[in-house]
Amino acid sequence: METRGQEVHLDKEEARGGETSGVVRYVLLISLALVIIALSAIWITGALTTPETSGHADTEKAVAQQQDQPQ
């Protein structure tokens, strides 16, 4: 800290109260990567466990079931 008359001059580290090490950047990048991996695993697991559907065949099956029901 330097005083010139009534003015006080501080360098960057003194004004911030610390130093910038860039650790936050790494925490954010690691967190983002973990979230992407977790959500991808959930999505892939859901896609693999869902029964196969082929739109047209399902529609025909639904129509046949509806016609078989007594009215």
Biopython code that builds the backbone (N, CA, C, O; Angstrom):
import numpy as np
from Bio.PDB.StructureBuilder import StructureBuilder

atoms = [
    (1, "MET", "N", (0.855, -1.159, 0.000)),
    (1, "MET", "CA", (0.000, 0.000, 0.000)),
    (1, "MET", "C", (0.907, 1.230, 0.000)),
    (1, "MET", "O", (1.923, 1.285, 0.694)),
    (2, "GLU", "N", (0.507, 2.197, -0.792)),
    (2, "GLU", "CA", (1.306, 3.405, -0.931)),
    (2, "GLU", "C", (0.397, 4.604, -0.705)),
    (2, "GLU", "O", (-0.724, 4.640, -1.212)),
    (3, "THR", "N", (0.870, 5.574, 0.046)),
    (3, "THR", "CA", (0.080, 6.775, 0.326)),
    (3, "THR", "C", (0.758, 7.972, -0.331)),
    (3, "THR", "O", (1.942, 8.231, -0.116)),
    (4, "ARG", "N", (-0.015, 8.691, -1.135)),
    (4, "ARG", "CA", (0.470, 9.922, -1.781)),
    (4, "ARG", "C", (-0.464, 11.051, -1.351)),
    (4, "ARG", "O", (-1.563, 11.198, -1.886)),
    (5, "GLY", "N", (-0.034, 11.812, -0.419)),
    (5, "GLY", "CA", (-0.891, 12.874, 0.115)),
    (5, "GLY", "C", (-2.066, 12.224, 0.831)),
    (5, "GLY", "O", (-1.868, 11.475, 1.788)),
    (6, "GLN", "N", (-3.284, 12.501, 0.381)),
    (6, "GLN", "CA", (-4.473, 11.890, 0.973)),
    (6, "GLN", "C", (-4.957, 10.676, 0.186)),
    (6, "GLN", "O", (-5.939, 10.040, 0.568)),
    (7, "GLU", "N", (-4.273, 10.350, -0.913)),
    (7, "GLU", "CA", (-4.653, 9.218, -1.748)),
    (7, "GLU", "C", (-3.951, 7.952, -1.281)),
    (7, "GLU", "O", (-2.772, 7.972, -0.926)),
    (8, "VAL", "N", (-4.701, 6.841, -1.288)),
    (8, "VAL", "CA", (-4.129, 5.548, -0.953)),
    (8, "VAL", "C", (-4.158, 4.706, -2.226)),
    (8, "VAL", "O", (-5.210, 4.550, -2.846)),
    (9, "HIS", "N", (-3.011, 4.168, -2.613)),
    (9, "HIS", "CA", (-2.901, 3.361, -3.821)),
    (9, "HIS", "C", (-2.634, 1.905, -3.429)),
    (9, "HIS", "O", (-1.715, 1.608, -2.666)),
    (10, "LEU", "N", (-3.453, 1.017, -3.964)),
    (10, "LEU", "CA", (-3.323, -0.412, -3.693)),
    (10, "LEU", "C", (-3.036, -1.147, -4.997)),
    (10, "LEU", "O", (-3.523, -0.753, -6.056)),
    (11, "ASP", "N", (-2.252, -2.205, -4.920)),
    (11, "ASP", "CA", (-2.082, -3.044, -6.106)),
    (11, "ASP", "C", (-3.255, -4.029, -6.177)),
    (11, "ASP", "O", (-4.087, -4.067, -5.271)),
    (12, "LYS", "N", (-3.322, -4.816, -7.240)),
    (12, "LYS", "CA", (-4.472, -5.700, -7.470)),
    (12, "LYS", "C", (-4.690, -6.696, -6.342)),
    (12, "LYS", "O", (-5.827, -6.886, -5.910)),
    (13, "GLU", "N", (-3.640, -7.332, -5.856)),
    (13, "GLU", "CA", (-3.782, -8.347, -4.805)),
    (13, "GLU", "C", (-4.276, -7.746, -3.505)),
    (13, "GLU", "O", (-5.083, -8.362, -2.808)),
    (14, "GLU", "N", (-3.815, -6.572, -3.170)),
    (14, "GLU", "CA", (-4.280, -5.933, -1.938)),
    (14, "GLU", "C", (-5.741, -5.500, -2.060)),
    (14, "GLU", "O", (-6.500, -5.617, -1.098)),
    (15, "ALA", "N", (-6.137, -5.012, -3.211)),
    (15, "ALA", "CA", (-7.518, -4.563, -3.408)),
    (15, "ALA", "C", (-8.486, -5.741, -3.385)),
    (15, "ALA", "O", (-9.608, -5.602, -2.897)),
    (16, "ARG", "N", (-8.083, -6.880, -3.896)),
    (16, "ARG", "CA", (-8.948, -8.062, -3.929)),
    (16, "ARG", "C", (-8.940, -8.823, -2.606)),
    (16, "ARG", "O", (-9.871, -9.582, -2.336)),
    (17, "GLY", "N", (-7.958, -8.647, -1.810)),
    (17, "GLY", "CA", (-7.861, -9.375, -0.556)),
    (17, "GLY", "C", (-7.306, -10.770, -0.741)),
    (17, "GLY", "O", (-7.453, -11.609, 0.148)),
    (18, "GLY", "N", (-6.683, -11.037, -1.851)),
    (18, "GLY", "CA", (-6.120, -12.359, -2.100)),
    (18, "GLY", "C", (-5.527, -12.411, -3.494)),
    (18, "GLY", "O", (-5.305, -11.382, -4.132)),
    (19, "GLU", "N", (-5.276, -13.622, -3.955)),
    (19, "GLU", "CA", (-4.732, -13.794, -5.297)),
    (19, "GLU", "C", (-5.688, -14.638, -6.127)),
    (19, "GLU", "O", (-6.505, -15.384, -5.589)),
    (20, "THR", "N", (-5.578, -14.512, -7.417)),
    (20, "THR", "CA", (-6.438, -15.296, -8.314)),
    (20, "THR", "C", (-5.660, -16.502, -8.798)),
    (20, "THR", "O", (-4.721, -16.383, -9.585)),
    (21, "SER", "N", (-6.068, -17.670, -8.313)),
    (21, "SER", "CA", (-5.336, -18.882, -8.682)),
    (21, "SER", "C", (-6.035, -19.648, -9.800)),
    (21, "SER", "O", (-5.419, -20.527, -10.404)),
    (22, "GLY", "N", (-7.290, -19.349, -10.096)),
    (22, "GLY", "CA", (-7.996, -20.033, -11.173)),
    (22, "GLY", "C", (-8.576, -21.377, -10.772)),
    (22, "GLY", "O", (-8.943, -22.167, -11.642)),
    (23, "VAL", "N", (-8.670, -21.659, -9.472)),
    (23, "VAL", "CA", (-9.196, -22.940, -9.000)),
    (23, "VAL", "C", (-10.671, -23.074, -9.344)),
    (23, "VAL", "O", (-11.141, -24.166, -9.663)),
    (24, "VAL", "N", (-11.397, -21.972, -9.280)),
    (24, "VAL", "CA", (-12.837, -22.000, -9.562)),
    (24, "VAL", "C", (-13.090, -22.520, -10.978)),
    (24, "VAL", "O", (-14.053, -23.249, -11.216)),
    (25, "ARG", "N", (-12.229, -22.146, -11.902)),
    (25, "ARG", "CA", (-12.379, -22.595, -13.288)),
    (25, "ARG", "C", (-12.329, -24.118, -13.369)),
    (25, "ARG", "O", (-13.121, -24.730, -14.086)),
    (26, "TYR", "N", (-11.406, -24.725, -12.640)),
    (26, "TYR", "CA", (-11.280, -26.180, -12.656)),
    (26, "TYR", "C", (-12.470, -26.850, -11.986)),
    (26, "TYR", "O", (-12.939, -27.887, -12.455)),
    (27, "VAL", "N", (-12.960, -26.279, -10.907)),
    (27, "VAL", "CA", (-14.134, -26.831, -10.226)),
    (27, "VAL", "C", (-15.335, -26.804, -11.167)),
    (27, "VAL", "O", (-16.075, -27.784, -11.250)),
    (28, "LEU", "N", (-15.533, -25.707, -11.869)),
    (28, "LEU", "CA", (-16.655, -25.604, -12.804)),
    (28, "LEU", "C", (-16.524, -26.595, -13.959)),
    (28, "LEU", "O", (-17.514, -27.218, -14.344)),
    (29, "LEU", "N", (-15.341, -26.750, -14.512)),
    (29, "LEU", "CA", (-15.137, -27.678, -15.627)),
    (29, "LEU", "C", (-15.353, -29.123, -15.197)),
    (29, "LEU", "O", (-15.983, -29.898, -15.916)),
    (30, "ILE", "N", (-14.838, -29.485, -14.034)),
    (30, "ILE", "CA", (-15.020, -30.851, -13.534)),
    (30, "ILE", "C", (-16.483, -31.113, -13.228)),
    (30, "ILE", "O", (-17.003, -32.182, -13.549)),
    (31, "SER", "N", (-17.157, -30.143, -12.607)),
    (31, "SER", "CA", (-18.583, -30.294, -12.298)),
    (31, "SER", "C", (-19.402, -30.447, -13.572)),
    (31, "SER", "O", (-20.292, -31.295, -13.639)),
    (32, "LEU", "N", (-19.111, -29.642, -14.576)),
    (32, "LEU", "CA", (-19.833, -29.724, -15.843)),
    (32, "LEU", "C", (-19.627, -31.088, -16.494)),
    (32, "LEU", "O", (-20.579, -31.686, -16.996)),
    (33, "ALA", "N", (-18.400, -31.577, -16.488)),
    (33, "ALA", "CA", (-18.123, -32.893, -17.074)),
    (33, "ALA", "C", (-18.874, -33.996, -16.331)),
    (33, "ALA", "O", (-19.425, -34.895, -16.966)),
    (34, "LEU", "N", (-18.905, -33.944, -14.998)),
    (34, "LEU", "CA", (-19.618, -34.954, -14.218)),
    (34, "LEU", "C", (-21.121, -34.912, -14.469)),
    (34, "LEU", "O", (-21.768, -35.957, -14.542)),
    (35, "VAL", "N", (-21.674, -33.721, -14.599)),
    (35, "VAL", "CA", (-23.113, -33.592, -14.876)),
    (35, "VAL", "C", (-23.437, -34.153, -16.258)),
    (35, "VAL", "O", (-24.437, -34.853, -16.416)),
    (36, "ILE", "N", (-22.616, -33.862, -17.250)),
    (36, "ILE", "CA", (-22.841, -34.382, -18.602)),
    (36, "ILE", "C", (-22.771, -35.907, -18.600)),
    (36, "ILE", "O", (-23.595, -36.566, -19.234)),
    (37, "ILE", "N", (-21.803, -36.465, -17.901)),
    (37, "ILE", "CA", (-21.671, -37.918, -17.830)),
    (37, "ILE", "C", (-22.867, -38.535, -17.119)),
    (37, "ILE", "O", (-23.404, -39.544, -17.577)),
    (38, "ALA", "N", (-23.292, -37.942, -16.002)),
    (38, "ALA", "CA", (-24.423, -38.485, -15.236)),
    (38, "ALA", "C", (-25.720, -38.430, -16.050)),
    (38, "ALA", "O", (-26.453, -39.417, -16.109)),
    (39, "LEU", "N", (-26.003, -37.298, -16.670)),
    (39, "LEU", "CA", (-27.234, -37.180, -17.448)),
    (39, "LEU", "C", (-27.211, -38.085, -18.684)),
    (39, "LEU", "O", (-28.242, -38.630, -19.079)),
    (40, "SER", "N", (-26.043, -38.240, -19.284)),
    (40, "SER", "CA", (-25.934, -39.154, -20.426)),
    (40, "SER", "C", (-26.187, -40.593, -19.991)),
    (40, "SER", "O", (-26.853, -41.349, -20.698)),
    (41, "ALA", "N", (-25.660, -40.968, -18.835)),
    (41, "ALA", "CA", (-25.882, -42.328, -18.329)),
    (41, "ALA", "C", (-27.367, -42.568, -18.055)),
    (41, "ALA", "O", (-27.892, -43.637, -18.366)),
    (42, "ILE", "N", (-28.039, -41.581, -17.477)),
    (42, "ILE", "CA", (-29.480, -41.709, -17.214)),
    (42, "ILE", "C", (-30.246, -41.841, -18.524)),
    (42, "ILE", "O", (-31.121, -42.697, -18.654)),
    (43, "TRP", "N", (-29.915, -40.994, -19.492)),
    (43, "TRP", "CA", (-30.612, -41.013, -20.781)),
    (43, "TRP", "C", (-30.375, -42.335, -21.520)),
    (43, "TRP", "O", (-31.311, -42.924, -22.060)),
    (44, "ILE", "N", (-29.131, -42.793, -21.540)),
    (44, "ILE", "CA", (-28.801, -44.033, -22.254)),
    (44, "ILE", "C", (-29.460, -45.227, -21.577)),
    (44, "ILE", "O", (-29.981, -46.112, -22.256)),
    (45, "THR", "N", (-29.443, -45.261, -20.242)),
    (45, "THR", "CA", (-30.082, -46.348, -19.502)),
    (45, "THR", "C", (-31.578, -46.390, -19.803)),
    (45, "THR", "O", (-32.140, -47.462, -20.026)),
    (46, "GLY", "N", (-32.214, -45.236, -19.808)),
    (46, "GLY", "CA", (-33.641, -45.161, -20.124)),
    (46, "GLY", "C", (-33.925, -45.606, -21.544)),
    (46, "GLY", "O", (-34.913, -46.297, -21.793)),
    (47, "ALA", "N", (-33.074, -45.219, -22.472)),
    (47, "ALA", "CA", (-33.278, -45.590, -23.870)),
    (47, "ALA", "C", (-33.096, -47.098, -24.071)),
    (47, "ALA", "O", (-33.793, -47.701, -24.886)),
    (48, "LEU", "N", (-32.177, -47.698, -23.342)),
    (48, "LEU", "CA", (-31.925, -49.131, -23.496)),
    (48, "LEU", "C", (-32.999, -49.995, -22.830)),
    (48, "LEU", "O", (-33.243, -51.119, -23.267)),
    (49, "THR", "N", (-33.639, -49.485, -21.784)),
    (49, "THR", "CA", (-34.630, -50.281, -21.075)),
    (49, "THR", "C", (-36.055, -50.055, -21.581)),
    (49, "THR", "O", (-36.967, -50.776, -21.174)),
    (50, "THR", "N", (-36.264, -49.086, -22.445)),
    (50, "THR", "CA", (-37.583, -48.834, -23.008)),
    (50, "THR", "C", (-37.853, -49.849, -24.112)),
    (50, "THR", "O", (-36.989, -50.082, -24.957)),
    (51, "PRO", "N", (-39.043, -50.460, -24.118)),
    (51, "PRO", "CA", (-39.334, -51.432, -25.174)),
    (51, "PRO", "C", (-39.355, -50.765, -26.549)),
    (51, "PRO", "O", (-39.720, -49.598, -26.694)),
    (52, "GLU", "N", (-38.957, -51.533, -27.532)),
    (52, "GLU", "CA", (-38.934, -51.027, -28.899)),
    (52, "GLU", "C", (-40.354, -50.741, -29.381)),
    (52, "GLU", "O", (-41.266, -51.535, -29.152)),
    (53, "THR", "N", (-40.528, -49.640, -30.026)),
    (53, "THR", "CA", (-41.827, -49.318, -30.623)),
    (53, "THR", "C", (-41.595, -48.930, -32.076)),
    (53, "THR", "O", (-40.624, -48.254, -32.414)),
    (54, "SER", "N", (-42.487, -49.365, -32.899)),
    (54, "SER", "CA", (-42.399, -48.972, -34.308)),
    (54, "SER", "C", (-43.760, -48.436, -34.699)),
    (54, "SER", "O", (-44.632, -49.190, -35.131)),
    (55, "GLY", "N", (-43.935, -47.174, -34.554)),
    (55, "GLY", "CA", (-45.172, -46.441, -34.720)),
    (55, "GLY", "C", (-46.303, -47.125, -35.457)),
    (55, "GLY", "O", (-47.398, -47.225, -34.903)),
    (56, "HIS", "N", (-46.101, -47.603, -36.678)),
    (56, "HIS", "CA", (-47.166, -48.175, -37.496)),
    (56, "HIS", "C", (-47.704, -49.471, -36.888)),
    (56, "HIS", "O", (-48.918, -49.666, -36.832)),
    (57, "ALA", "N", (-46.817, -50.357, -36.433)),
    (57, "ALA", "CA", (-47.242, -51.622, -35.849)),
    (57, "ALA", "C", (-48.035, -51.383, -34.568)),
    (57, "ALA", "O", (-49.015, -52.080, -34.307)),
    (58, "ASP", "N", (-47.625, -50.418, -33.782)),
    (58, "ASP", "CA", (-48.345, -50.105, -32.553)),
    (58, "ASP", "C", (-49.739, -49.568, -32.860)),
    (58, "ASP", "O", (-50.694, -49.883, -32.150)),
    (59, "THR", "N", (-49.863, -48.775, -33.892)),
    (59, "THR", "CA", (-51.166, -48.230, -34.268)),
    (59, "THR", "C", (-52.095, -49.350, -34.712)),
    (59, "THR", "O", (-53.265, -49.381, -34.331)),
    (60, "GLU", "N", (-51.576, -50.264, -35.514)),
    (60, "GLU", "CA", (-52.403, -51.391, -35.965)),
    (60, "GLU", "C", (-52.841, -52.243, -34.779)),
    (60, "GLU", "O", (-53.986, -52.692, -34.732)),
    (61, "LYS", "N", (-51.957, -52.468, -33.835)),
    (61, "LYS", "CA", (-52.284, -53.264, -32.648)),
    (61, "LYS", "C", (-53.370, -52.573, -31.829)),
    (61, "LYS", "O", (-54.303, -53.230, -31.366)),
    (62, "ALA", "N", (-53.263, -51.267, -31.645)),
    (62, "ALA", "CA", (-54.261, -50.528, -30.880)),
    (62, "ALA", "C", (-55.619, -50.560, -31.569)),
    (62, "ALA", "O", (-56.646, -50.698, -30.904)),
    (63, "VAL", "N", (-55.636, -50.434, -32.893)),
    (63, "VAL", "CA", (-56.901, -50.479, -33.639)),
    (63, "VAL", "C", (-57.541, -51.852, -33.524)),
    (63, "VAL", "O", (-58.754, -51.960, -33.348)),
    (64, "ALA", "N", (-56.724, -52.916, -33.623)),
    (64, "ALA", "CA", (-57.246, -54.281, -33.512)),
    (64, "ALA", "C", (-57.820, -54.532, -32.121)),
    (64, "ALA", "O", (-58.872, -55.158, -31.989)),
    (65, "GLN", "N", (-57.152, -54.057, -31.101)),
    (65, "GLN", "CA", (-57.648, -54.224, -29.737)),
    (65, "GLN", "C", (-58.948, -53.459, -29.545)),
    (65, "GLN", "O", (-59.857, -53.935, -28.864)),
    (66, "GLN", "N", (-59.036, -52.306, -30.127)),
    (66, "GLN", "CA", (-60.246, -51.504, -29.973)),
    (66, "GLN", "C", (-61.424, -52.157, -30.691)),
    (66, "GLN", "O", (-62.551, -52.089, -30.202)),
    (67, "GLN", "N", (-61.189, -52.777, -31.823)),
    (67, "GLN", "CA", (-62.256, -53.428, -32.570)),
    (67, "GLN", "C", (-62.712, -54.710, -31.877)),
    (67, "GLN", "O", (-63.875, -55.090, -32.011)),
    (68, "ASP", "N", (-61.833, -55.384, -31.141)),
    (68, "ASP", "CA", (-62.162, -56.623, -30.441)),
    (68, "ASP", "C", (-62.999, -56.366, -29.195)),
    (68, "ASP", "O", (-63.683, -57.274, -28.723)),
    (69, "GLN", "N", (-62.963, -55.158, -28.653)),
    (69, "GLN", "CA", (-63.713, -54.876, -27.432)),
    (69, "GLN", "C", (-65.211, -54.773, -27.743)),
    (69, "GLN", "O", (-65.608, -54.169, -28.740)),
    (70, "PRO", "N", (-66.041, -55.377, -26.869)),
    (70, "PRO", "CA", (-67.495, -55.262, -27.074)),
    (70, "PRO", "C", (-67.959, -53.852, -26.757)),
    (70, "PRO", "O", (-67.450, -53.199, -25.846)),
    (71, "GLN", "N", (-68.924, -53.402, -27.520)),
    (71, "GLN", "CA", (-69.397, -52.018, -27.337)),
    (71, "GLN", "C", (-70.701, -51.958, -26.608)),
    (71, "GLN", "O", (-71.229, -50.870, -26.377)),
]
sb = StructureBuilder()
sb.init_structure("model")
sb.init_model(0)
sb.init_chain("A")
sb.init_seg("    ")
for serial, (resi, resn, name, xyz) in enumerate(atoms, 1):
    if name == "N":
        sb.init_residue(resn, " ", resi, " ")
    sb.init_atom(name, np.array(xyz, "f"), 0.0, 1.0, " ", f" {name:<3s}", serial, name[0])
structure = sb.get_structure()
